[in-house]
Amino acid sequence: QMQLVESGGGSAQPGGSLRLSCLMTETVFVSMAWYCQDPGKERELVASISRGGTPTFYADSVKGRFTITRDDAKNLVYLQMDNLKPEDTAVYYCNKASGKMWAWGQGAQVTVSS
């Protein structure tokens, strides 16, 4: 049974950077994505990456600031978050980019404030 383990969250000041990692317990051959969720709101797609690394997709709100990559040899998906803004504050999750989702992990809390 697939398990998703997100890590790398934390606190940052506006303009700062964080790097999130998502470890998958099984090798995958599907497009993967990062999602974010604010309390009381639905999860939103932040970025996705196809099998092999391209193409990628980014929500308009993070385009040019976030970069999604994957290392299939290590079963890892990353989200490099640069030039962070307070509105990026949320819990970030990884999962499939489409189709029936695996069970959600615990997520990685990202808090951006001065």
C-alpha beads as a LAMMPS data file, in Angstrom:
LAMMPS data file: protein, C-alpha beads

114 atoms
113 bonds

1 atom types
1 bond types

-500.0 500.0 xlo xhi
-500.0 500.0 ylo yhi
-500.0 500.0 zlo zhi

Masses

1 110.0

Atoms # bond

1 1 1 0.000 0.000 0.000
2 1 1 1.461 3.290 -1.098
3 1 1 2.433 5.732 1.615
4 1 1 3.355 9.355 1.004
5 1 1 5.664 11.104 3.447
6 1 1 6.094 14.856 3.084
7 1 1 8.926 16.721 4.784
8 1 1 10.839 19.981 4.640
9 1 1 8.139 22.343 5.798
10 1 1 8.743 25.065 8.312
11 1 1 8.757 28.810 8.770
12 1 1 10.253 31.356 6.433
13 1 1 10.234 35.082 5.981
14 1 1 8.756 36.674 2.889
15 1 1 11.259 36.317 0.092
16 1 1 12.764 33.233 1.659
17 1 1 12.973 29.669 0.387
18 1 1 11.960 26.188 1.462
19 1 1 12.340 22.810 -0.192
20 1 1 9.692 20.174 0.302
21 1 1 10.291 16.472 -0.272
22 1 1 7.793 13.703 -0.832
23 1 1 8.971 10.148 -0.297
24 1 1 6.868 7.436 -1.895
25 1 1 7.145 3.931 -0.506
26 1 1 6.697 2.362 -3.937
27 1 1 8.048 3.109 -7.366
28 1 1 5.514 5.052 -9.393
29 1 1 4.988 5.530 -13.100
30 1 1 2.463 8.322 -13.035
31 1 1 2.414 12.094 -13.010
32 1 1 2.810 13.474 -9.511
33 1 1 1.715 16.752 -7.991
34 1 1 1.930 19.006 -4.988
35 1 1 -1.236 20.413 -3.464
36 1 1 -1.818 22.997 -0.745
37 1 1 -4.653 23.401 1.702
38 1 1 -5.658 26.216 4.007
39 1 1 -7.863 25.442 7.019
40 1 1 -11.503 25.259 5.964
41 1 1 -10.681 25.185 2.275
42 1 1 -10.275 22.467 -0.310
43 1 1 -6.902 21.269 -1.501
44 1 1 -5.619 23.139 -4.518
45 1 1 -3.181 21.981 -7.151
46 1 1 0.121 23.835 -6.894
47 1 1 2.315 22.038 -9.417
48 1 1 2.525 18.762 -11.287
49 1 1 5.210 16.831 -13.090
50 1 1 4.886 14.085 -15.640
51 1 1 6.653 10.789 -15.584
52 1 1 10.166 11.464 -16.845
53 1 1 10.212 15.032 -15.584
54 1 1 8.446 16.897 -18.349
55 1 1 6.100 18.526 -18.914
56 1 1 5.417 20.406 -15.703
57 1 1 2.441 22.542 -14.704
58 1 1 2.236 25.386 -12.208
59 1 1 -0.658 27.295 -10.741
60 1 1 -0.544 30.959 -11.736
61 1 1 0.037 31.965 -8.133
62 1 1 3.380 30.117 -7.936
63 1 1 4.589 30.298 -11.520
64 1 1 8.154 31.564 -11.651
65 1 1 8.689 31.010 -7.913
66 1 1 8.195 27.270 -7.351
67 1 1 9.899 24.397 -9.139
68 1 1 8.732 20.787 -9.079
69 1 1 11.191 17.991 -9.804
70 1 1 11.325 14.259 -9.278
71 1 1 13.958 11.582 -8.726
72 1 1 12.342 8.312 -9.753
73 1 1 15.397 6.299 -8.741
74 1 1 14.826 7.429 -5.158
75 1 1 11.011 7.588 -5.263
76 1 1 11.122 11.294 -4.412
77 1 1 9.263 14.356 -5.607
78 1 1 10.485 17.824 -4.624
79 1 1 8.998 21.286 -4.497
80 1 1 11.527 24.115 -4.404
81 1 1 9.754 27.181 -3.081
82 1 1 11.519 30.503 -3.663
83 1 1 10.483 34.112 -3.099
84 1 1 7.899 32.928 -0.630
85 1 1 4.893 35.111 0.128
86 1 1 2.596 35.129 3.179
87 1 1 -0.212 33.789 0.983
88 1 1 1.859 30.629 0.409
89 1 1 1.157 29.672 4.023
90 1 1 -0.646 26.313 3.961
91 1 1 -0.184 22.601 4.470
92 1 1 1.401 21.037 1.394
93 1 1 0.695 17.487 0.237
94 1 1 1.905 15.328 -2.607
95 1 1 -0.168 12.784 -4.508
96 1 1 -1.025 11.717 -8.040
97 1 1 -1.694 14.517 -10.488
98 1 1 -4.941 12.888 -11.600
99 1 1 -7.146 9.859 -11.139
100 1 1 -7.936 8.081 -7.916
101 1 1 -5.667 9.449 -5.215
102 1 1 -3.588 7.403 -2.830
103 1 1 -4.190 7.933 0.867
104 1 1 -3.005 11.418 1.776
105 1 1 0.079 11.834 3.907
106 1 1 0.382 14.085 6.915
107 1 1 1.473 17.022 4.818
108 1 1 4.157 19.637 5.407
109 1 1 3.211 22.887 7.114
110 1 1 4.652 25.978 5.458
111 1 1 4.328 29.285 7.284
112 1 1 5.521 32.508 5.716
113 1 1 5.533 35.565 7.926
114 1 1 7.773 38.414 8.968

Bonds

1 1 1 2
2 1 2 3
3 1 3 4
4 1 4 5
5 1 5 6
6 1 6 7
7 1 7 8
8 1 8 9
9 1 9 10
10 1 10 11
11 1 11 12
12 1 12 13
13 1 13 14
14 1 14 15
15 1 15 16
16 1 16 17
17 1 17 18
18 1 18 19
19 1 19 20
20 1 20 21
21 1 21 22
22 1 22 23
23 1 23 24
24 1 24 25
25 1 25 26
26 1 26 27
27 1 27 28
28 1 28 29
29 1 29 30
30 1 30 31
31 1 31 32
32 1 32 33
33 1 33 34
34 1 34 35
35 1 35 36
36 1 36 37
37 1 37 38
38 1 38 39
39 1 39 40
40 1 40 41
41 1 41 42
42 1 42 43
43 1 43 44
44 1 44 45
45 1 45 46
46 1 46 47
47 1 47 48
48 1 48 49
49 1 49 50
50 1 50 51
51 1 51 52
52 1 52 53
53 1 53 54
54 1 54 55
55 1 55 56
56 1 56 57
57 1 57 58
58 1 58 59
59 1 59 60
60 1 60 61
61 1 61 62
62 1 62 63
63 1 63 64
64 1 64 65
65 1 65 66
66 1 66 67
67 1 67 68
68 1 68 69
69 1 69 70
70 1 70 71
71 1 71 72
72 1 72 73
73 1 73 74
74 1 74 75
75 1 75 76
76 1 76 77
77 1 77 78
78 1 78 79
79 1 79 80
80 1 80 81
81 1 81 82
82 1 82 83
83 1 83 84
84 1 84 85
85 1 85 86
86 1 86 87
87 1 87 88
88 1 88 89
89 1 89 90
90 1 90 91
91 1 91 92
92 1 92 93
93 1 93 94
94 1 94 95
95 1 95 96
96 1 96 97
97 1 97 98
98 1 98 99
99 1 99 100
100 1 100 101
101 1 101 102
102 1 102 103
103 1 103 104
104 1 104 105
105 1 105 106
106 1 106 107
107 1 107 108
108 1 108 109
109 1 109 110
110 1 110 111
111 1 111 112
112 1 112 113
113 1 113 114
